[in-house]
Amino acid sequence: MKNALGVVFGLMAISSPLLAEHSGIDSALDTIANLFRVHYEGTDSHLHELYPSGSSWHNFDITAATGGPNVADGSAIANAVDTIGNQFRVHYVGVDSHLHEAVALYEWHERRAGLRDQL
């Protein structure tokens, strides 16, 4: 992928799991943390985030950090910047067939969507 300056970025060249065969992918500009985020399902069935810091990209394993369920094969991944709650949210279907939400406050949290008392 080329940016506006013509520089080619190979995001998967960093040490992170490859995209799962049927992985959903999303990206967003998190205006709360002033951070660009890319989310995908890795070959380990975990929800991963790629983000730039300084002049390099980094991988963060959201599933490992939150203890949430693995991503269901082929699950769509969606995100939202919640400017009311000052939170960044990523949604996916888990292997348990439930909709899950990973929420970045000052650290990542996971919960089944719709169960407000779990966070």
trRosetta pair geometry for C-beta under 8 A, 3 or more apart (Angstrom, degrees):
i j d omega theta_ij theta_ji phi_ij phi_ji
1 8 6.9 135 67 -150 37 63
1 9 5.5 -30 68 55 92 91
1 11 7.7 8 27 -14 122 105
2 6 5.5 -16 -167 -140 121 37
2 7 6.7 140 -150 64 68 33
2 8 5.6 -38 -89 -88 71 65
2 9 7.9 155 -101 9 24 77
3 6 7.3 -61 67 7 62 16
3 7 5.2 -7 36 54 104 89
3 9 6.8 59 -31 -17 102 114
9 57 7.4 95 -169 -33 119 136
10 13 3.9 58 111 -19 112 120
11 14 6.7 -42 -180 12 48 105
11 38 6.8 -18 -167 69 160 161
11 50 5.5 59 -174 173 121 164
11 57 5.7 -84 -134 125 77 173
12 16 6.9 -110 -140 66 57 100
12 18 6.2 49 -160 -119 129 67
12 19 7.2 -75 -97 -16 133 90
14 50 7.4 137 51 -131 137 111
14 56 7.4 122 -98 174 127 99
14 57 5.3 -130 -31 87 149 99
14 58 7.0 -143 174 -109 157 24
14 59 5.9 174 114 -29 120 104
15 59 6.9 -120 88 18 58 135
16 42 6.9 -119 158 -105 86 130
16 48 6.1 121 -175 -174 122 150
16 50 6.8 -113 -2 -86 174 99
16 59 3.4 166 -91 -89 121 154
17 42 3.2 73 89 -171 130 128
17 43 4.9 -146 180 34 111 82
17 44 4.9 -115 -95 -1 162 100
17 46 7.1 112 28 48 150 104
17 48 6.5 -170 49 -48 101 151
17 59 7.9 141 18 -167 65 150
18 42 6.7 112 67 -154 34 76
18 43 5.1 35 62 -24 84 119
19 23 4.4 -127 -175 37 92 148
19 25 7.0 -31 -126 -70 132 118
19 40 5.3 -63 -113 166 93 139
19 41 7.0 72 -157 73 67 62
19 42 6.9 -87 -109 -114 28 43
19 43 7.4 69 100 -45 16 78
20 23 4.1 123 56 -57 82 100
20 40 7.7 178 19 158 81 93
20 41 4.5 -40 20 111 126 101
20 42 6.2 87 -37 129 88 15
20 43 5.4 153 -87 -89 67 44
20 45 6.8 68 -80 -86 143 52
20 71 7.7 -164 10 85 152 121
20 73 6.8 -134 155 -130 141 73
21 73 8.0 8 59 -159 92 104
22 41 8.0 -9 86 68 62 136
22 73 5.7 64 59 170 124 82
22 74 3.8 -27 131 -86 132 80
23 40 5.1 46 161 -173 135 92
23 41 4.0 -159 -124 53 97 91
23 42 7.6 50 -99 -60 143 18
23 71 8.0 55 -126 111 82 145
23 74 7.7 -102 -75 -97 20 31
23 77 7.9 -3 176 -11 77 125
24 40 7.1 -166 89 -131 49 59
24 41 6.5 68 37 -6 68 107
24 74 7.4 77 -36 177 88 35
24 75 5.8 -84 2 102 124 55
24 76 4.5 129 -102 -138 155 34
24 77 4.0 165 102 5 118 84
24 92 7.4 -178 55 -119 132 100
25 38 7.0 -5 -172 -176 98 90
25 39 6.8 165 -153 86 50 56
25 40 4.6 -4 -106 -94 84 97
25 77 6.5 23 -99 50 10 125
26 38 7.4 178 92 -151 43 50
26 39 5.1 -2 57 54 86 101
26 40 7.9 175 22 -68 55 60
26 77 4.9 -139 -1 104 110 96
26 78 6.1 128 -68 -112 161 29
26 79 5.4 172 118 -1 141 104
26 90 7.7 172 64 -135 130 96
27 36 7.0 7 -176 179 102 89
27 37 6.6 174 -150 92 58 52
27 38 4.5 -15 -100 -102 94 73
27 39 7.3 -179 -80 17 44 69
28 36 7.5 179 92 -152 38 54
28 37 5.5 -10 59 59 81 96
28 79 4.9 -117 -14 88 147 138
28 81 6.6 -176 163 -43 133 101
28 88 7.7 165 95 -153 135 112
29 35 7.8 165 -159 85 52 34
29 36 5.6 -30 -104 -101 66 71
29 37 7.9 160 -99 19 18 75
29 81 7.9 -25 91 -53 58 145
30 33 4.7 8 117 43 125 95
30 34 7.1 -63 94 -2 78 11
30 35 4.7 -6 55 61 115 82
30 36 7.4 -169 15 -87 79 18
30 37 5.5 51 -24 -8 113 118
30 81 5.9 166 -131 -103 56 111
30 88 4.8 -20 -127 -95 122 139
30 104 7.6 -20 -138 71 151 143
31 34 6.8 28 -152 -81 34 53
31 81 5.7 67 28 -174 91 157
31 83 7.2 -11 79 -89 117 108
32 81 6.3 177 -14 -159 101 102
32 83 6.9 -169 -69 -105 101 63
32 86 5.5 137 -139 -159 133 67
32 87 7.3 52 1 -17 175 6
32 88 6.1 -149 43 -49 127 94
33 88 6.7 -51 1 -28 116 136
33 104 7.2 -42 -32 127 142 135
35 51 5.7 7 174 -158 113 127
35 52 7.8 -175 -157 54 76 72
36 51 6.5 158 82 -140 60 72
36 52 6.0 26 55 18 107 105
37 49 5.6 -33 -160 -159 100 111
37 50 7.5 138 -162 71 49 50
37 51 5.3 -20 -104 -89 64 102
37 79 7.2 163 92 -134 125 171
37 88 7.2 111 0 174 160 148
38 49 6.8 136 71 -160 49 55
38 50 4.3 -17 62 57 108 99
38 51 7.2 -177 22 -69 74 53
39 47 6.5 -5 -167 -175 105 92
39 48 6.9 159 -149 83 55 49
39 49 5.4 -23 -94 -98 74 71
39 50 7.9 -162 -70 19 29 71
39 62 7.7 -4 -130 -5 105 144
39 77 5.1 -147 112 154 116 142
39 79 6.5 137 10 -52 142 124
39 90 5.4 163 -106 -136 164 137
40 47 7.8 162 84 -152 27 53
40 48 5.7 -22 65 61 74 96
40 50 7.6 13 14 -6 107 105
40 77 6.9 -148 -104 18 31 161
41 45 6.5 -9 -174 -140 103 38
41 46 7.4 155 -152 75 59 30
41 47 6.4 -37 -97 -96 62 54
41 48 7.5 132 -123 15 14 87
41 71 4.3 -127 -114 86 115 150
41 73 7.8 161 142 -120 158 39
41 75 6.5 114 -57 51 142 96
41 77 7.0 -173 -34 -49 88 128
41 92 7.6 140 -72 -148 104 145
42 45 7.1 -65 75 2 69 16
42 46 5.2 -6 41 56 112 81
42 47 8.0 -172 4 -91 87 7
42 48 4.9 68 -38 -18 112 130
42 61 7.8 -50 8 -115 146 91
45 63 7.8 79 113 -75 65 177
45 70 3.8 21 134 -170 115 124
45 71 5.6 -163 -177 48 67 74
45 73 7.4 -55 -114 -70 102 72
45 95 7.2 26 174 -53 135 123
46 61 5.3 0 145 -156 147 97
46 62 7.2 160 166 55 93 66
46 63 3.7 -135 -147 35 88 136
46 64 6.2 2 -141 -28 146 85
46 70 6.4 -72 -79 -125 48 76
46 71 6.9 97 -168 0 8 101
47 61 7.8 115 77 -167 53 53
47 62 4.4 -47 97 64 101 116
47 63 4.9 126 30 -44 77 93
47 68 7.3 -8 20 78 125 129
47 71 5.3 118 -63 -52 82 120
47 77 7.2 147 -133 -118 104 127
47 90 6.7 147 174 122 140 138
47 92 5.9 -169 -92 11 130 158
47 102 6.4 -171 100 -18 152 150
48 59 5.9 -22 -170 -163 118 96
48 60 6.9 146 -162 75 64 48
48 61 5.8 -33 -105 -104 79 54
48 62 6.6 -175 -102 8 21 88
48 63 7.9 -45 -58 6 56 97
49 59 7.3 142 78 -159 49 48
49 60 4.5 -17 62 60 100 101
49 62 5.7 79 -16 -42 105 109
49 90 7.7 -132 -79 -52 112 160
50 57 5.5 9 -177 178 102 117
50 58 7.1 160 -151 78 56 39
50 59 5.8 -25 -96 -97 71 63
50 60 7.9 179 -80 18 25 75
51 57 7.0 157 81 -153 24 72
51 58 5.8 -26 64 59 75 88
51 60 6.8 4 13 0 111 116
52 56 7.2 168 -147 96 69 27
52 57 5.4 -48 -93 -96 63 66
52 58 7.6 132 -119 12 16 80
53 56 6.7 -22 65 70 70 72
53 57 7.8 114 19 -124 69 23
53 58 5.5 4 15 -5 116 125
60 65 7.0 -6 171 -23 94 142
60 108 7.9 152 149 -29 127 144
61 64 4.0 30 117 22 122 116
61 65 6.2 147 92 -18 69 89
62 65 5.7 -62 -145 41 31 110
62 66 5.9 6 166 -2 69 116
62 68 7.3 -10 132 34 86 126
62 90 6.9 -29 -165 61 173 146
62 102 5.0 34 172 -162 132 165
62 108 5.5 -141 -141 -168 83 161
62 110 7.6 124 157 -72 94 112
63 66 6.5 -70 -138 47 21 94
63 67 7.9 116 173 -57 53 4
63 68 5.5 -101 -131 65 64 88
63 69 7.6 -67 -141 98 107 21
63 70 6.3 44 -148 -103 150 49
63 71 7.3 -105 -72 -26 133 86
63 110 8.0 58 -121 -76 45 153
64 67 7.9 24 -173 -67 23 43
65 107 7.6 -143 167 175 122 94
65 108 5.0 70 111 61 128 128
66 102 5.8 -131 -34 -125 164 102
66 108 5.1 -87 -64 125 104 106
66 109 6.1 115 -128 -162 109 19
66 110 3.5 101 157 -19 136 114
67 110 6.6 -157 65 41 64 131
68 94 6.9 -126 161 -98 95 129
68 100 5.7 120 -168 178 129 148
68 102 6.4 -99 -15 -82 159 99
68 110 3.4 -127 -65 -173 116 163
69 94 3.6 69 84 -165 125 132
69 95 5.4 -137 163 35 116 85
69 96 5.3 -98 -121 -4 172 107
69 98 7.7 96 33 52 147 101
69 100 6.5 -168 44 -56 97 154
70 94 6.6 111 72 -157 42 79
70 95 4.8 28 71 -18 94 122
71 75 5.0 -131 180 39 93 135
71 77 7.6 -21 -138 -77 139 106
71 92 5.2 -47 -123 156 100 142
71 93 7.3 81 -160 75 67 56
71 94 6.6 -82 -110 -114 32 48
71 95 7.3 67 96 -41 13 79
72 75 4.4 103 64 -53 84 114
72 92 7.6 177 26 157 81 93
72 93 4.6 -39 28 109 127 97
72 94 6.0 91 -32 136 90 15
72 95 5.2 154 -84 -86 70 45
72 97 6.9 76 -79 -85 145 48
75 92 4.9 76 135 -170 136 90
75 93 4.1 -158 -126 48 119 90
75 94 7.8 33 -85 -56 160 20
76 92 7.3 -164 88 -125 47 65
76 93 7.3 61 40 -1 68 103
77 90 6.6 -8 -173 -174 96 99
77 91 7.2 156 -158 79 48 54
77 92 5.1 -10 -107 -88 74 102
78 90 7.4 158 85 -157 40 53
78 91 4.8 -16 65 58 90 104
78 92 7.7 169 24 -69 65 56
79 88 7.0 -3 -172 179 113 86
79 89 6.3 157 -157 89 63 57
79 90 4.9 -24 -99 -101 90 66
79 91 7.1 -180 -84 14 36 76
80 88 7.7 173 87 -157 48 48
80 89 4.8 -7 57 61 89 107
80 91 7.6 32 -1 -12 100 111
81 88 5.9 -21 -112 -110 64 75
81 89 7.9 -171 -82 24 19 77
82 85 4.4 -7 133 47 125 99
82 86 7.1 -47 99 20 84 12
82 87 4.4 0 59 61 121 84
82 88 7.1 -162 21 -82 82 23
82 89 5.8 58 -21 -11 115 114
83 86 7.0 29 -155 -80 34 49
86 105 7.8 67 106 -139 87 69
87 103 5.2 -12 -177 -167 128 102
87 104 6.4 152 -164 70 69 56
87 105 5.8 -31 -110 -88 96 65
88 103 7.3 147 76 -158 48 51
88 104 4.2 -5 57 49 100 113
89 101 5.6 -21 -163 -166 105 106
89 102 7.2 149 -156 77 52 49
89 103 5.3 -14 -102 -103 77 74
89 104 7.7 -145 -67 19 35 74
90 101 7.1 147 74 -157 45 54
90 102 4.6 -11 58 56 99 100
91 99 6.4 -2 -170 -176 104 98
91 100 7.0 162 -150 84 55 47
91 101 5.3 -20 -97 -99 76 73
91 102 7.9 -162 -72 21 31 69
91 113 6.5 36 -130 -72 107 138
92 99 7.7 164 89 -153 26 58
92 100 5.7 -21 67 61 73 94
92 102 7.7 11 15 -4 104 103
93 97 6.7 -7 -177 -143 106 34
93 98 7.2 164 -150 83 65 27
93 99 6.0 -42 -97 -97 66 55
93 100 7.3 130 -124 13 17 85
94 97 7.2 -61 77 5 69 17
94 98 5.5 -6 42 59 108 77
94 99 7.9 161 4 -117 83 7
94 100 4.8 65 -37 -19 111 130
98 112 5.1 -31 149 -135 138 110
98 113 7.5 178 158 30 89 82
99 112 7.0 94 77 -167 59 69
99 113 4.2 -42 110 32 104 129
99 114 7.3 76 72 -6 113 107
100 110 6.2 2 179 -170 115 98
100 111 7.1 167 -154 89 74 32
100 112 5.9 -58 -103 -108 68 46
100 113 6.2 -163 -116 -23 12 87
101 110 7.2 161 86 -151 47 53
101 111 5.7 -17 61 64 92 79
101 112 7.6 66 17 164 83 11
101 113 4.7 102 -25 -83 108 85
102 108 5.7 -5 180 -167 103 108
102 109 7.1 162 -158 81 55 41
102 110 5.0 -23 -102 -97 73 79
103 108 7.0 145 76 -154 41 55
103 109 4.9 -20 60 61 94 93
103 110 7.6 174 16 -83 73 29
103 111 7.3 -2 -1 16 114 102
103 119 6.5 16 38 -126 147 140
104 107 7.4 -114 -145 136 63 13
104 108 5.4 -29 -94 -92 70 69
104 109 8.0 172 -83 18 25 71
105 109 6.6 23 1 -2 106 116
109 119 5.5 96 133 -135 145 93
111 115 5.9 -139 168 73 110 97
111 118 3.9 144 -134 95 118 125
111 119 5.1 -80 -35 -57 147 89
112 115 4.9 46 75 14 94 124
112 118 6.6 87 34 9 76 165
115 118 4.7 48 114 -11 109 118
116 119 6.9 -61 -170 27 45 102
